[in-house]
Amino acid sequence: MWVEKQGITIQHIQPGQPQQNAYVERYNRTVRHEWLDQYIIKSIEEAQDQATQWPWTYNNDRPNMGIGGTTPVMKLKMAA
């Protein structure tokens, strides 16, 4: 397996403990509320197109109030 060849140890969260993986859980919630709940997806191709476009919009166009009302891309540029 690729993971084993890279020397990476997989550690699963405990059942019923989503806070152990809060970053991913927050991202999943955002995807559901800002993408999946907004559209009626009629085909796999449409879902793939939306899945490709949404992260770009999220990172480049959408201000994030948690990081001072800037986009994640702007925040990275300021930190550099």
C-alpha positions as CSV (number, residue, x, y, z in Angstrom):
1,M,0.0,0.0,0.0
2,W,1.3,3.5,-0.8
3,V,0.8,4.7,2.7
4,E,3.0,1.9,4.1
5,K,5.7,2.6,1.5
6,Q,5.8,6.2,2.6
7,G,6.2,5.2,6.3
8,I,2.8,6.8,7.2
9,T,0.8,5.3,10.1
10,I,-3.0,5.6,9.7
11,Q,-4.8,6.4,12.9
12,H,-8.5,6.3,12.8
13,I,-10.7,8.5,15.1
14,Q,-12.7,6.7,17.8
15,P,-16.3,6.0,16.8
16,G,-18.6,8.8,18.0
17,Q,-15.7,11.2,18.5
18,P,-15.8,13.6,15.4
19,Q,-14.0,16.3,17.4
20,Q,-10.8,14.2,17.0
21,N,-10.9,15.2,13.4
22,A,-12.5,18.7,13.7
23,Y,-10.8,20.2,10.7
24,V,-12.2,17.6,8.3
25,E,-15.6,17.6,10.0
26,R,-15.8,21.4,9.6
27,Y,-14.8,21.1,5.9
28,N,-17.5,18.4,5.4
29,R,-20.1,20.6,7.0
30,T,-19.1,23.6,4.8
31,V,-19.3,21.4,1.6
32,R,-22.8,20.2,2.6
33,H,-24.2,23.6,3.4
34,E,-22.5,25.7,0.7
35,W,-22.4,23.3,-2.1
36,L,-24.4,20.1,-1.9
37,D,-27.5,21.7,-0.3
38,Q,-27.6,24.5,-3.0
39,Y,-27.9,22.4,-6.1
40,I,-29.9,19.5,-7.6
41,I,-27.3,17.4,-9.2
42,K,-28.6,15.4,-12.1
43,S,-25.5,13.5,-13.2
44,I,-22.1,12.3,-12.1
45,E,-20.5,14.6,-14.6
46,E,-22.4,17.6,-13.2
47,A,-21.3,16.6,-9.7
48,Q,-17.7,16.3,-10.8
49,D,-17.8,19.8,-12.4
50,Q,-19.3,21.3,-9.3
51,A,-16.8,19.5,-7.1
52,T,-14.0,21.0,-9.2
53,Q,-15.4,24.5,-9.3
54,W,-16.5,24.9,-5.7
55,P,-13.1,24.6,-4.0
56,W,-11.7,27.2,-6.3
57,T,-14.5,29.6,-5.6
58,Y,-14.3,28.9,-1.8
59,N,-10.6,29.6,-1.7
60,N,-10.4,32.5,-4.2
61,D,-13.7,34.4,-4.3
62,R,-15.5,33.8,-1.0
63,P,-14.5,36.0,2.0
64,N,-14.0,34.0,5.2
65,M,-15.0,35.8,8.3
66,G,-13.0,33.5,10.5
67,I,-9.8,34.9,8.9
68,G,-10.7,38.5,8.9
69,G,-13.0,38.7,6.0
70,T,-10.4,37.8,3.4
71,T,-10.2,34.8,1.1
72,P,-7.9,31.9,2.0
73,V,-5.7,32.7,-1.0
74,M,-5.4,36.3,0.1
75,K,-4.5,35.2,3.7
76,L,-1.7,32.9,2.3
77,K,-0.3,35.8,0.2
78,M,-0.3,38.1,3.3
79,A,1.6,35.4,5.3
80,A,4.2,34.9,2.6
